[in-house]
Amino acid sequence: NNVVMQNGDSIVGRAWYQELVIIPSPANDSTYYLFSISVTDNYGLVYSIIDMRLNGGLGAVSQKNIQLQKFQQVDCINAVKHGNGRDWWVIFRENDYPNSNNEWCTYLITSNGIQNFSIQQIGEQNRTGGGHTTFSSDGNKLAFTNWADMVEVYDFDRCSGLLVNPITIEEDPGIPPFLITWGCEFSPDGSKLYVSTNS
């Protein structure tokens, strides 16, 4: 109806870059998780729950801005379906700017809720707060780009939630000028990776 959903005001997140991701709950087909991060506001990782059975079928936010982590993240949260075809993985990166790290963080979302937080160190050191992730259509590959022109591709194990076999296509040159690599996307068949810049 082009109106704010009931209790849908004041949800944390600025809705720019790649700050928000929404996934269906494996517990039922009427409930959704909305995860929010930010590179500009230091509120960490939060989630809200949307229940489409409420408010006469128009839906409502039943729980709002529940904090999972307090550390700041890179602006690139994403989600992909588990190998079992039912559960979900939510993946994001920690932001240590002006320092760097190669830490990837995951949560497993099942019918029992949000669980199994883990941190994996793999791939190149990232030193920016802005980035983009995308999964191939089959969920088996993940690409990462950042504002300092890094381009990486990983294999993703949808059963374990682990990234493996990192390939660095472009390294962070370390000093400006940067092309400001902005976004990435796989072709539908997963054979090509497209990367855009904003120089």
Sequence and secondary structure as in RCSB ss.txt:
>XXXX:A:sequence
NNVVMQNGDSIVGRAWYQELVIIPSPANDSTYYLFSISVTDNYGLVYSIIDMRLNGGLGAVSQKNIQLQKFQQVD
CINAVKHGNGRDWWVIFRENDYPNSNNEWCTYLITSNGIQNFSIQQIGEQNRTGGGHTTFSSDGNKLAFTNWADM
VEVYDFDRCSGLLVNPITIEEDPGIPPFLITWGCEFSPDGSKLYVSTNS
>XXXX:A:secstr
  S  BT TT S    TB EEEEE TT TTEEEEEE  SSS   EEEEEEETTSGGGT EEEEEEEEEE S B S
B EEEE TTSS EEEEEEB  TTS EEEEEEEEEETTEEEEEEEEEEEEEE  S EEEEE TTSSEEEEEETT  
EEEEEEETTTTEEEEEEEEE   SSS    EEEEEE TTSS EEEEE  
